[in-house]
Amino acid sequence: MVAIQIRDVPEAVAEALKSRALREGLSVQKYLLDLITAQAAIEHNRAVLSREPVWVRPAQVTAQDIADIVASERSTRLDRIMDTVEP
């Protein structure tokens, strides 16, 4: 792992971080590590989301295609039901 040191942190900022860490039940080091880890994940997610998707293609199906498939499936289902009913 790499060690990171931050200099010239204003006293008010340091106290706020200590207070937040205490409230979370963490050491300041663990609190800050969690904070920068979360920030790094956000930046990674932004980079991933900004890429051009290679798997997304415009739909080639029309509303009529869908309606035809639904009608066909309903007809098939009705035929199966009717086959089980005695005349």
N, C-alpha and C positions, 0 to 999 in steps of 0.2 A: 504494500500500500504506500501511497504517497502522503507526506505530511504537508499540510497547508497552514500557513501562518498569515494572520491579518494584523497589520499594524495600524496605529492611530485610530482605533475605534473610540468614538466618543463615549464618555462615561455613561450617559443616559442610555445609549444603545446597548452597552454591555450590561447594564442593570436590567433593562427590559428583557434581554435574552436570558439572563440568569433567572429572572422571575418566571418567564414562560417555561423554561426547562424545569424549574422546581414544581410548577403547577402540573406539568406532565409527568413528574416523577422520574425525570431523566437528569443525567449530568449535562452540563453545558456542551461538552464535546459530543455526546450522543445526540443531543437535540439539534446541534448545528449539522452534524453528519446526516441526520434524517432530513433536515431542511434542504441541504444542497443536493442530496440524492433525489429528492422529490423534484427539485428544479431541473436537474439533469434529465430526469424521465420526461418532464414536460417538453423540454427542448427536443428530445429524441422523438417524442410523439408528433410534434409539429413537423419535424423533418419527414417522418414517415407519411403523414397526411398530405404533405405538399407534393409528394411524388405523383407522377402520372400513373393512374391505375392501369395495369396491363390486362386485367381480367374482366373489366367492365366493358360491355359492348351494348349498343343500342338494341332494344327489343325488336325482334323481327315478327312479332305476333300482333295481330290486329284484334280489336274488340270482337269482330265477327268470327275470327278463328276461335276465340275463347267461347263465344256463345255456341258455336257448332260443336265443340268438344263437350261442353256441358250437356247439350241436347242429346248427343250420342251416348254419353255415359248414363243419362237418365233413362234413355230408351233401353239400353242394355240391362240396367238394373230392373226396370219394369218387366222385361222379358224373363229374367231369372225368377222374379217373384211370381209371375203368372205361371211359370212352369211348375212351381211347387203347389199351386192351388188346384184342387180337384175340380173337374167340370161339373 
